[in-house]
């Protein structure tokens, strides 16, 4: 999923910086390897190398022959928001070089039981941030002890892109995004 959306969004941009965010990362792959270990099976070196959070970013960089920096972020339910914040900060620091944000996540394997009340389905989102983009997005984060949003944070952000404004609550915070044309 992550490679597909990254390619669709930025396959033609040389040396794009990449921020990858995920709540659970490669937990399914890691859990399968733990199962193999429990059954005294040898681990696949390929599976092991792809079990880290930044595996998708590394593969995309190799496929694109991209030597630009990449960052991987995991911050619980707010992973998308913190990934977007990191991508925006990188763009502000070097506005001449675009930043690709890739968010991908899937529910944890069943072996973990019910991890949370609502778990969004597997999904991936890619956004290309450029200083000359025709749309500007503003984000506000404030304290909010209201119940957490049921939808994924990334889904709330997509609503912002479609409707012009959206908010999401989780972990004692309210994230509010709004968009406007430049």
Protein Blocks (a to p, Z undefined) as FASTA:
>chain_A
ZZmmmmmmmmmbghiacddddfklpmlmmmmmmmmmmnopacdfklmmmmpfklmmmmmm
mmnopabdcddddehjllmmmmmmmmmmmmmmmmmbccddddddddddfklopfbfbdcd
dddddddddfkbcbdcdddddddfbdcdfbdfklmmmmmmmnopacddeehiacdddddd
ZZ
